[in-house]
C-alpha cells in the first residue's frame, strides 16, 4: 500500500503514480538499510552513489533524503560531484595549458577537489553554516556563492552522488587504445586521457575514504547512456525556459559530449559491481532488474519484507 510519505514525494516531484511501486519495493528498503547503518554508527554516515548520466541518481538521492528526514528526522546533506565543476574560465586555462578537451566539463581534472575535501571534512566534523556548492549547467558555470545553500544544523547523513564517483583509475596499458572517435581524433597521443587518469588516482581516490557505504545504479551498457543523457538535456531546456540557456546542448552536441565520459563509465561498469555494497541493475528503460553487491543479503531481507 502506498504511504503518505511516498505520495508526498510523488506530488513534490510530479512523478507518475507508478513510482509508488518502485519506491516501496526498492527505494524504501535501500533507505532503511542506510538508516540502520547510520543508527549503529551514531555519527555522520557517508554514502557514495555512482551512476551514469540519466540513470536516476538524483531521484534516488532525493527519495532517500525525503524518506529519512520524514521518518527518522535525520538531517541529510546531499552533494553532487557535478556541483564541484570548475568555472569555464578555469577549464579554459586547463585547455590552454594541458589539452583542449579540458574545456568541456565532466572528467576528473575538471572538478575543484580541494573544495570538495574541505566540504566533506566540515560535514564530517558536523560544522554549522557550511555552504554547499551548486553548479548551473544552463550557463555552464557555478552559481554565485551567495546562492549556495547552507547547512544550519549538524548532519547525520551525507550523500555524494556522481557519474564517476568511486571509479578506480585504469592501468597505463589500458589508456593506449582509443575507445571512441573523440579520443581517436582529438586525443590521438593519449595526453588528455592520461592526465584524467592521473587526476583520478591522485585527487579523487583519496576522497573515497570519506565514504562508509557505496551504492551503484548500474546501466546495462554505455549505449543506453547517450539516450538517457539526451533526455536529461531536454528536461534542462524545459526547466530553463525563459532564462539563460546558453549552456544547454543540442542533440548533436550531446552525442559528442557523452564521448568524454565513455572510458570511465565503462570502467565503472566493469569494476564497481565487485566492491559496491549495493548494486541496483537497470535495463535500457531504467527499470530495476535486480540487486547485488556486498550487502545484497541484508537488502534482500528488507525487500522481501515489502513484497
C-alpha positions as CSV (number, residue, x, y, z in Angstrom):
1,X,0.0,0.0,0.0
2,X,1.3,3.5,-0.9
3,X,2.2,5.5,2.1
4,X,1.5,9.2,2.6
5,X,5.3,9.7,2.7
6,X,5.7,8.3,-0.8
7,X,2.7,10.1,-2.1
8,X,4.1,13.4,-0.9
9,X,7.3,12.7,-2.7
10,X,5.4,11.9,-5.9
11,X,3.4,15.1,-5.6
12,X,6.5,17.2,-4.9
13,X,8.4,15.8,-7.9
14,X,5.4,15.5,-10.2
15,X,6.1,11.8,-10.8
16,X,3.8,9.2,-12.3
17,X,1.9,7.2,-9.6
18,X,3.6,4.1,-10.8
19,X,6.6,5.4,-8.9
20,X,5.0,4.2,-5.7
21,X,5.6,0.5,-6.6
22,X,9.2,1.3,-7.4
23,X,9.7,3.2,-4.1
24,X,8.0,0.5,-2.0
25,X,9.9,-2.4,-3.5
26,X,13.3,-1.0,-3.9
27,X,13.9,2.6,-2.7
28,X,12.4,2.3,0.7
29,X,14.5,-0.9,1.6
30,X,17.6,0.9,0.4
31,X,16.8,3.9,2.6
32,X,16.1,1.6,5.6
33,X,19.4,-0.2,5.1
34,X,21.2,3.1,5.2
35,X,19.3,4.3,8.2
36,X,20.3,1.1,10.1
37,X,23.9,1.8,9.4
38,X,23.7,5.4,10.5
39,X,22.0,4.5,13.7
40,X,24.6,1.9,14.6
41,X,27.5,4.3,13.8
42,X,26.0,7.2,15.7
43,X,27.9,9.7,13.7
44,X,27.7,11.4,10.3
45,X,27.4,8.5,7.8
46,X,28.6,9.0,4.3
47,X,27.0,7.3,1.2
48,X,28.7,7.4,-2.2
49,X,26.3,6.9,-5.1
50,X,27.7,6.0,-8.6
51,X,25.6,6.0,-11.7
52,X,25.9,7.1,-15.3
53,X,24.2,10.2,-16.7
54,X,20.4,9.8,-16.7
55,X,20.4,6.7,-14.5
56,X,18.2,8.2,-11.9
57,X,20.8,9.2,-9.2
58,X,19.0,12.5,-8.4
59,X,15.6,10.8,-7.9
60,X,17.0,8.1,-5.7
61,X,19.1,10.6,-3.7
62,X,16.1,12.9,-3.2
63,X,13.9,10.0,-2.1
64,X,16.4,8.8,0.5
65,X,16.7,12.3,1.9
66,X,12.9,12.7,1.9
67,X,12.3,9.4,3.5
68,X,14.9,9.6,6.2
69,X,14.1,13.2,7.0
70,X,10.4,12.5,7.4
71,X,10.5,9.1,9.1
72,X,13.6,9.3,11.3
73,X,14.1,13.1,11.5
74,X,17.7,12.7,10.2
75,X,19.5,15.8,8.9
76,X,20.6,14.7,5.4
77,X,23.0,16.7,3.3
78,X,23.2,16.0,-0.4
79,X,26.1,17.0,-2.6
80,X,26.8,16.2,-6.2
81,X,30.1,15.7,-7.9
82,X,28.6,18.0,-10.7
83,X,28.4,20.9,-8.2
84,X,32.2,21.0,-7.9
85,X,32.8,21.6,-11.6
86,X,35.4,24.3,-12.3
87,X,34.3,27.5,-14.0
88,X,34.5,28.0,-17.7
89,X,37.4,30.3,-17.2
90,X,39.4,27.8,-15.2
91,X,38.7,25.0,-17.6
92,X,39.8,27.2,-20.5
93,X,43.1,27.6,-18.7
94,X,43.4,23.8,-18.4
95,X,42.6,23.6,-22.1
96,X,45.3,26.1,-23.0
97,X,48.0,24.6,-20.8
98,X,47.3,20.8,-20.8
99,X,44.8,19.7,-23.5
100,X,42.0,21.4,-25.5
101,X,39.5,18.8,-24.3
102,X,39.6,20.1,-20.8
103,X,37.4,23.0,-21.9
104,X,34.5,20.6,-21.5
105,X,33.3,19.8,-18.0
106,X,32.9,16.2,-16.8
107,X,36.0,14.2,-16.4
108,X,38.4,14.1,-13.4
109,X,40.5,17.2,-13.5
110,X,37.5,19.5,-14.1
111,X,36.3,19.5,-10.5
112,X,37.5,21.5,-7.6
113,X,38.7,18.6,-5.4
114,X,40.3,20.9,-2.9
115,X,36.9,22.5,-2.2
116,X,35.4,19.0,-2.2
117,X,37.8,17.8,0.5
118,X,37.1,20.9,2.6
119,X,33.3,20.5,2.4
120,X,33.4,16.8,3.2
121,X,35.7,17.4,6.2
122,X,33.4,20.1,7.5
123,X,30.4,17.9,7.2
124,X,32.2,15.0,8.9
125,X,33.1,17.3,11.7
126,X,29.5,18.4,11.9
127,X,30.2,22.1,11.5
128,X,27.4,24.6,11.2
129,X,27.0,27.1,8.4
130,X,28.7,25.0,5.7
131,X,27.9,26.3,2.2
132,X,27.2,23.5,-0.3
133,X,28.4,24.4,-3.8
134,X,25.9,24.5,-6.7
135,X,26.7,24.5,-10.4
136,X,24.4,26.0,-13.0
137,X,24.5,23.7,-16.1
138,X,22.3,26.0,-18.0
139,X,25.1,28.6,-18.2
140,X,28.0,26.1,-17.6
141,X,29.3,28.0,-14.6
142,X,28.9,27.7,-10.8
143,X,26.1,29.6,-9.1
144,X,27.3,32.7,-7.2
145,X,28.5,31.6,-3.7
146,X,25.8,33.8,-2.2
147,X,23.2,31.4,-3.6
148,X,24.8,28.2,-2.2
149,X,22.5,26.5,0.4
150,X,23.8,26.5,4.0
151,X,23.9,23.6,6.4
152,X,22.4,25.1,9.5
153,X,22.5,22.1,11.8
154,X,24.7,19.1,12.4
155,X,24.3,16.5,9.7
156,X,23.5,12.8,10.3
157,X,23.9,11.6,6.8
158,X,25.8,12.8,3.7
159,X,25.0,11.5,0.2
160,X,27.5,12.3,-2.5
161,X,26.5,11.3,-6.0
162,X,28.4,11.4,-9.2
163,X,28.8,9.7,-12.6
164,X,32.4,8.6,-11.9
165,X,32.3,8.8,-8.1
166,X,34.0,5.6,-6.8
167,X,35.6,4.8,-10.1
168,X,39.2,3.5,-9.9
169,X,41.9,4.6,-12.4
170,X,42.9,2.4,-15.2
171,X,46.3,0.7,-15.8
172,X,48.7,2.6,-18.2
173,X,48.3,-0.1,-20.9
174,X,44.5,0.4,-20.9
175,X,45.0,4.0,-22.0
176,X,46.8,3.2,-25.2
177,X,43.8,2.4,-27.5
178,X,41.1,5.0,-28.1
179,X,37.6,3.9,-27.1
180,X,35.7,6.3,-29.5
181,X,36.1,8.8,-32.3
182,X,36.7,11.7,-29.8
183,X,39.7,10.0,-28.3
184,X,40.9,8.8,-31.7
185,X,40.6,12.2,-33.5
186,X,41.2,14.7,-30.7
187,X,43.4,12.8,-28.2
188,X,45.5,10.6,-30.5
189,X,48.6,10.9,-28.3
190,X,46.6,10.0,-25.2
191,X,47.6,13.2,-23.4
192,X,44.1,14.1,-22.2
193,X,43.1,10.6,-21.0
194,X,46.4,10.0,-19.3
195,X,46.1,13.3,-17.4
196,X,42.4,12.4,-16.5
197,X,43.6,9.0,-15.2
198,X,46.4,10.6,-13.1
199,X,43.9,13.1,-11.6
200,X,41.5,10.3,-10.7
201,X,44.3,8.5,-8.9
202,X,45.8,11.5,-7.2
203,X,42.9,13.7,-6.3
204,X,39.7,11.6,-6.3
205,X,40.6,8.2,-4.9
206,X,41.9,9.7,-1.6
207,X,38.5,11.3,-1.1
208,X,36.7,8.0,-1.4
209,X,37.9,7.3,2.1
210,X,35.2,9.6,3.4
211,X,32.6,7.1,2.2
212,X,31.1,4.5,4.5
213,X,28.7,2.9,2.1
214,X,28.8,2.6,-1.7
215,X,25.6,2.4,-3.8
216,X,25.6,1.9,-7.6
217,X,22.9,2.3,-10.2
218,X,24.2,0.1,-13.0
219,X,23.3,0.7,-16.6
220,X,23.2,-2.3,-18.9
221,X,25.8,-0.7,-21.2
222,X,27.2,2.6,-22.3
223,X,25.0,2.5,-25.4
224,X,22.0,3.4,-23.2
225,X,23.7,6.4,-21.6
226,X,23.6,8.5,-24.7
227,X,19.8,8.3,-25.0
228,X,19.5,8.9,-21.2
229,X,21.8,12.0,-21.4
230,X,19.8,13.4,-24.3
231,X,16.6,13.1,-22.3
232,X,18.3,15.0,-19.4
233,X,19.3,17.8,-21.7
234,X,15.7,18.1,-22.9
235,X,14.5,18.4,-19.3
236,X,17.2,21.0,-18.6
237,X,16.0,23.1,-21.5
238,X,12.4,22.9,-20.4
239,X,13.3,23.8,-16.8
240,X,15.3,26.8,-18.1
241,X,12.6,28.2,-20.4
242,X,12.6,31.9,-20.2
243,X,16.0,32.1,-18.7
244,X,19.6,31.8,-19.9
245,X,20.0,28.5,-21.8
246,X,23.4,29.2,-23.3
247,X,24.9,26.1,-21.7
248,X,22.1,23.7,-22.9
249,X,23.3,21.4,-25.7
250,X,21.6,20.3,-28.9
251,X,21.2,16.5,-29.5
252,X,24.2,16.6,-31.8
253,X,26.3,18.3,-29.2
254,X,25.2,15.7,-26.6
255,X,26.5,12.9,-28.9
256,X,30.0,14.4,-28.8
257,X,29.8,15.4,-25.2
258,X,28.9,12.0,-24.0
259,X,32.1,10.5,-25.6
260,X,34.1,12.4,-22.9
261,X,32.5,10.0,-20.4
262,X,32.7,6.7,-22.2
263,X,36.0,5.4,-20.9
264,X,35.4,5.9,-17.2
265,X,31.7,4.9,-17.4
266,X,32.8,1.6,-18.9
267,X,35.5,1.3,-16.3
268,X,32.8,1.8,-13.6
269,X,30.5,-0.8,-15.1
270,X,33.3,-3.4,-15.0
271,X,34.9,-2.7,-11.7
272,X,32.4,-1.2,-9.2
273,X,30.0,-4.1,-9.0
274,X,32.8,-6.1,-7.4
275,X,33.1,-3.8,-4.5
276,X,29.9,-1.8,-4.0
277,X,27.7,-2.5,-1.0
278,X,24.6,-2.4,-3.1
279,X,24.3,-2.6,-6.9
280,X,21.0,-1.8,-8.5
281,X,20.9,-3.2,-12.0
282,X,18.8,-1.3,-14.6
283,X,17.5,-2.3,-18.1
284,X,17.6,0.1,-21.1
285,X,14.3,1.7,-19.9
286,X,15.8,2.3,-16.4
287,X,13.6,-0.3,-14.8
288,X,15.2,-2.2,-11.9
289,X,16.0,-5.8,-12.9
290,X,17.7,-6.9,-9.7
291,X,20.2,-6.2,-6.8
292,X,23.6,-7.5,-6.0
293,X,26.7,-6.3,-4.0
294,X,28.4,-6.9,-0.7
295,X,25.2,-6.3,1.3
296,X,22.8,-8.0,-1.1
297,X,21.6,-10.4,1.6
298,X,20.8,-7.6,4.1
299,X,18.9,-5.6,1.4
300,X,17.1,-8.6,0.1
301,X,15.6,-9.3,3.5
302,X,14.3,-5.7,3.6
303,X,13.0,-6.0,0.0
304,X,11.1,-9.2,0.8
305,X,9.6,-7.5,3.8
306,X,7.9,-5.0,1.4
307,X,6.6,-7.6,-1.1
